[in-house]
Amino acid sequence: MSTPVSKHIRLIAFVIISCIGLESGISQKKEDFTEEVALISQKYEDLKESEQRSVVFTGSSSIRLWPGLEESFPDHQIINTGFGGSESKDLLKFIKPLILDFRPEKVFIYEGDNDLEYRKSPSRVLKNTKKILKKVWEKFPDTEFVLIAAKPSPERWRLKRRFQRLNRKLEEYALKSERVEFANIWDIMLMDEQLNESLFEEDGLHMNEKGYALWYEVLSKYIN
């Protein structure tokens, strides 16, 4: 016969197991981008057969939410395959529908923001980034890349030093590599080395029009 103590122990164990299962479900949900990627791919279905080389902007939500990105560069065939919440490993996983299917002439990548939030190291981000570039070059050896610096934001300012380490690694890699450039959007988003909070939405993570205007100012220099 069960004692009150044993019942209590079983109750605690049940709660712990339930919480682990809940966290596991959340983790799986975060990492499952299959449906979102399919919708992005479908959106640009007609351009997959295009003879014109594309300029692909991809990465996490800072790319996905860029209003009017395609219209910002009217002289180029712009593809926006950003998918919110993604990490560098997710872009590597979905590299074919998000990059390779569009015969990229140039690829702008914004990843690392979420990686660092989820406690991935700057070295891991760089490692995944190198794998992404290698896979693209295997099919399109002349493709050029622009690695966009991880941005400063109020929500993740506590991770400032890790973001700066990642940006240094990306910049150093770009300086040593052919067909790779580093776009420093970090400095322009600061005022006297302090974060310019007027560039962000209320969530403190995603940018408003002022923030994207600064991004355009920097990134437009890398469009041929």
Disulfide bonds with the S-S distance in Angstrom:
none
